[in-house]
């Protein structure tokens, strides 16, 4: 269970079972803060240069087992669910904002959609790279291999 894994840099108390975890638990607060920092970074980015794309790739990589000690190895299914939920929230806020004209809203909507597709591509790329590395290093029959990606 991902909520029982200690995040790198987290020094606080970590419950042994999920029943001890709430949205206000210290590690959940840390994760919410990290998500807020990520969203601030991507939503205020004005130029999509190589540095920014490397950042998006790094975000994808640290959620697999490729990043070493900084990895948290989240299933691709859960990443997709979070990205879909975030996109839905942003589109809902945009749709209910009366102070933006329709042409600008369409442009923002297309940018939000494009961003989430690109971020998802980086998650998928690193998920498959991680899966490939696991398949090469493990000497078990194909029928017993387990993947971290939902469709494998």
N, C-alpha and C positions, 0 to 999 in steps of 0.2 A: 504494500500500500504506500503510495507516494507521500502521503501526509505524515507517515511515520519515519521517513528518511530525513536525517539531519542535513540541512543545507550547509554548504561550505560557508564558514564565517558566522554561523549561528551558534551562540554559546549558551542560550537559555535552556529551560526545562523542556524536555520532549516527552510527551505521554507515551506509554507502552501500547495503548490500544486507541483505536479511532474514537471510542466513546469519550475520551478525554480531550478531544479536539473541538474547538469552536471557531467561529470566524474571528474571535477576539484573542485566540491563543497567540502567544508571542511569535511562533514560527509562521503562523498564518498571516500575522501582521507584517512580518518580514517579506513573505511572498507577495502580499498585496502591494507593499512598498516597491518591490522589484518590478512588478507589473506596471505600476504607476510610472516609474522612471522610464521603463521601456516605451510605454505609450506616449509620454511626453517627448521622448527622443524622436520617435518615428512620426508623430503628428506635427511636430514643429520643424522637421527637417525640410529645408528649402531646396537643397541641391542633392540629387541622387548621384553622387560620385562613387568612385571605387571604394573609398573609405567607408561610406555609408553601406554599400552593398556587402563589404566585408563584415561590418557589424551585424547585418541581417543574417549572414552566413554563420557567424559566430553564435548568434542566438540559437540557430538551428542545431549547431554542433554540440553546444553544452547540454542540450536536452537528450543526447544519445550517450553511449558509452565511449565515444571518441575523444572526449575532452579530458580524460584522466580524472583527477580528484575533483575537478569542478563539475563533473557530469552528474545529472540526476536521472537520466535514462527514462524518460516519460514515453509511454506508448504513443504511437502516431495517432491513434484514435482519439486520445485525450487532447492532444495538441490541436487536432482538427476541430474538436468540439469547442475548445476555448476560442480558437480563431473565428469560428462561425458565430459563436455567442457575442464576441466583441464586435464583429462586423455588424451583426443585427442591432446591437445597442447603438452604435454610431449612426447607422442608417435611420433608426427610429428617432434619435435626437435631431438629425438633419431634417427629416421629413416633418417634424413638428415645430421647426423653427420658421417663424413668419418673417423674420427680418432679412432673409436671404432670397434673392430673386431665383426663379426656376432655372435659368441658364446656369447660374453659379452653382446651384444645388446639383444639377446634372454633372457638372465638372467635378465637384467634390465627391459625388457618388462614384463616378468612374475612377477617380484617384484612390478612394478607399478600397474599392473592389480590386484594382490593380495591385495595390500594396499587399492586400491579404493573399492574393494569388502568388505574388513573388515570395512573400515570407513562407507560405506553405510549400512552395517549390524547394526552398532551402531546407526546411524541415524534412521533406520527403527525400531529398538528395542525401542528407546525412543519415537518415534512417536506413536507406538502402546501402550506403557505404558501410554503416555499422553492421547491418545484416550480412553483407558480403564478407566482411572481416570475420564475423562469427562463424559463418559457414565454412570458410577456409580453415580456421583454427580448430574447429571441433571435428573429430573423426567418428561421427555417429551416422547411422543410416539415415537417409533423407526423411523417412517417415517419422522419426522420433525428434527431429529438429523443431525447435520452437522459435518463432520470430518475434520481433518487437513491433513489426508492422501488422496492422489488422488484416490485410488481405493476403498475407503469405501463409 
